[in-house]
């Protein structure tokens, strides 16, 4: 299978810096922000974005949590599922917060739809925003990211792979497949 690089380590870093600035601009600062990463790589990206926001505006730590949506998915019988993990919310919770969901790739929208369901069980956020490293299109739900690192039009036959140092040992986004059958 042919795999080509789409984003390098430097590209990912620049995209996360830009997303961090956009989040701060949209929120008019870091007050009341809570970042919730969707496992696995969304959690890593949320921590990186929080660190960048704290570097830009050192007003204190930006709360980061984990939102596992496995059991909220509507396609559990159709896809390979992973063992559900714990959801970890920051001590402040999400009530009244501006929650930024962070994920690596936005594709059909099913993961984010599941995240909305999970959030409703955890509290009432003042607003919910979505930050993704890659938006590849092919939506099955009317969901759009507020903050996007890279729009990557792709074929449904292709696979977008995000690798991050903390999980995979290196930073890269590649796209593979798409060959005619």
C-alpha positions as CSV (number, residue, x, y, z in Angstrom):
1,X,0.0,0.0,0.0
2,X,1.4,3.4,-1.0
3,X,1.7,5.9,1.8
4,X,2.5,9.5,1.4
5,X,3.4,12.1,4.0
6,X,0.9,15.0,4.3
7,X,2.1,16.7,7.5
8,X,5.6,16.6,9.0
9,X,6.5,17.2,12.7
10,X,7.0,20.9,11.9
11,X,3.6,21.2,10.0
12,X,1.8,19.6,13.0
13,X,3.5,22.0,15.4
14,X,2.5,25.0,13.3
15,X,-1.0,23.8,13.0
16,X,-1.4,23.4,16.7
17,X,0.1,26.8,17.4
18,X,-2.5,28.3,14.9
19,X,-5.4,26.3,16.4
20,X,-4.3,27.5,19.9
21,X,-4.4,31.2,18.8
22,X,-7.7,30.7,17.1
23,X,-9.2,29.2,20.3
24,X,-7.9,32.1,22.3
25,X,-9.3,34.6,19.8
26,X,-12.7,32.9,19.6
27,X,-12.9,32.7,23.4
28,X,-11.3,36.1,24.1
29,X,-8.7,34.5,26.3
30,X,-8.4,31.3,28.2
31,X,-11.0,31.9,31.0
32,X,-13.6,29.1,31.4
33,X,-11.9,26.9,28.7
34,X,-11.8,23.2,29.2
35,X,-10.1,20.9,26.6
36,X,-11.4,17.4,26.3
37,X,-9.4,15.0,24.2
38,X,-11.0,12.0,22.5
39,X,-8.8,9.0,22.9
40,X,-6.3,8.1,21.8
41,X,-4.5,10.9,19.9
42,X,-7.1,13.6,20.6
43,X,-5.9,13.4,24.3
44,X,-2.3,14.0,23.3
45,X,-3.3,16.9,21.0
46,X,-5.5,18.4,23.8
47,X,-2.4,18.5,26.1
48,X,-0.3,20.0,23.4
49,X,-2.9,22.7,22.7
50,X,-3.2,23.5,26.4
51,X,0.5,23.9,26.7
52,X,0.6,26.2,23.8
53,X,-2.3,28.3,25.1
54,X,-0.5,28.6,28.5
55,X,2.6,29.7,26.6
56,X,0.7,32.4,24.7
57,X,-1.4,33.6,27.7
58,X,0.2,32.5,31.0
59,X,-3.0,33.1,33.0
60,X,-2.8,29.7,34.6
61,X,-3.3,26.1,33.6
62,X,-5.9,25.2,31.0
63,X,-7.9,22.2,32.3
64,X,-7.5,19.1,30.1
65,X,-9.6,16.0,30.3
66,X,-10.4,12.8,28.5
67,X,-13.7,12.0,26.9
68,X,-14.1,8.3,26.0
69,X,-17.1,8.0,23.6
70,X,-16.8,4.3,22.9
71,X,-20.1,3.3,24.5
72,X,-21.9,6.2,22.9
73,X,-21.1,5.2,19.4
74,X,-24.0,4.2,17.1
75,X,-21.8,1.9,15.0
76,X,-20.5,-0.5,17.6
77,X,-21.7,-3.5,15.7
78,X,-20.2,-2.3,12.4
79,X,-16.7,-1.4,13.4
80,X,-13.8,-2.8,15.3
81,X,-14.2,-1.4,18.8
82,X,-11.6,-0.8,21.5
83,X,-12.0,-1.5,25.1
84,X,-13.7,1.5,26.7
85,X,-11.4,3.7,28.8
86,X,-12.2,6.1,31.6
87,X,-13.4,9.6,31.1
88,X,-11.4,12.0,33.2
89,X,-12.9,15.5,33.7
90,X,-10.9,18.4,35.2
91,X,-11.8,19.2,38.7
92,X,-13.8,22.2,37.6
93,X,-16.1,19.9,35.5
94,X,-17.8,21.2,32.4
95,X,-20.8,23.1,33.8
96,X,-20.6,26.7,32.5
97,X,-17.4,26.0,30.6
98,X,-16.5,26.5,27.0
99,X,-15.6,22.9,26.1
100,X,-13.3,22.4,23.2
101,X,-13.4,18.8,22.0
102,X,-10.1,17.7,20.4
103,X,-9.7,14.9,18.0
104,X,-7.1,13.8,15.4
105,X,-9.2,13.2,12.3
106,X,-12.8,14.4,11.5
107,X,-14.3,12.0,9.0
108,X,-17.9,10.8,9.1
109,X,-18.8,12.8,12.3
110,X,-20.0,9.7,14.2
111,X,-17.3,10.1,16.9
112,X,-18.2,13.7,17.5
113,X,-21.9,12.9,17.6
114,X,-21.1,10.3,20.2
115,X,-19.1,12.9,22.1
116,X,-22.1,15.2,22.2
117,X,-24.1,12.4,23.8
118,X,-21.4,11.7,26.3
119,X,-21.1,15.4,27.2
120,X,-24.8,15.6,27.9
121,X,-24.4,12.9,30.6
122,X,-21.6,14.9,32.2
123,X,-23.0,18.3,32.6
124,X,-24.1,21.5,30.8
125,X,-21.3,23.3,29.0
126,X,-21.9,27.0,28.1
127,X,-20.6,26.2,24.6
128,X,-19.0,23.3,22.8
129,X,-16.4,23.8,20.1
130,X,-14.4,21.2,18.0
131,X,-10.7,21.3,17.1
132,X,-9.3,18.6,14.8
133,X,-5.8,18.2,13.3
134,X,-7.2,16.9,10.0
135,X,-10.6,17.3,8.4
136,X,-10.9,14.8,5.6
137,X,-14.6,15.3,4.6
138,X,-17.1,12.6,3.9
139,X,-19.5,13.6,6.6
140,X,-22.5,11.5,7.5
141,X,-23.7,14.0,10.1
142,X,-24.0,17.8,9.8
143,X,-20.9,18.4,12.0
144,X,-18.2,20.9,11.3
145,X,-15.0,21.7,13.1
146,X,-14.4,25.2,14.5
147,X,-10.6,24.8,14.4
148,X,-8.8,22.8,11.8
149,X,-5.1,22.1,11.3
150,X,-5.4,20.8,7.7
151,X,-8.3,20.2,5.4
152,X,-7.4,17.1,3.5
153,X,-9.8,16.1,0.7
154,X,-9.5,12.3,0.4
155,X,-11.2,9.3,-1.1
156,X,-13.3,7.1,1.1
157,X,-10.9,4.3,0.1
158,X,-7.9,6.1,1.6
159,X,-6.8,6.0,5.2
160,X,-5.5,9.0,7.0
161,X,-2.9,8.0,9.7
162,X,-1.9,10.4,12.5
163,X,1.2,9.5,14.4
164,X,2.2,11.4,17.5
165,X,5.5,11.1,19.5
166,X,3.8,10.4,22.8
167,X,1.8,7.4,21.3
168,X,3.7,6.3,18.2
169,X,7.3,7.5,18.6
170,X,7.2,10.2,15.8
171,X,5.0,13.0,14.5
172,X,3.5,12.7,11.0
173,X,0.2,12.5,9.1
174,X,0.2,10.2,6.1
175,X,-2.5,9.1,3.7
176,X,-2.5,5.5,2.3
177,X,-4.5,3.5,-0.1
178,X,-6.9,4.8,-2.8
179,X,-5.7,2.4,-5.4
180,X,-8.4,1.0,-7.7
181,X,-9.5,-2.5,-6.8
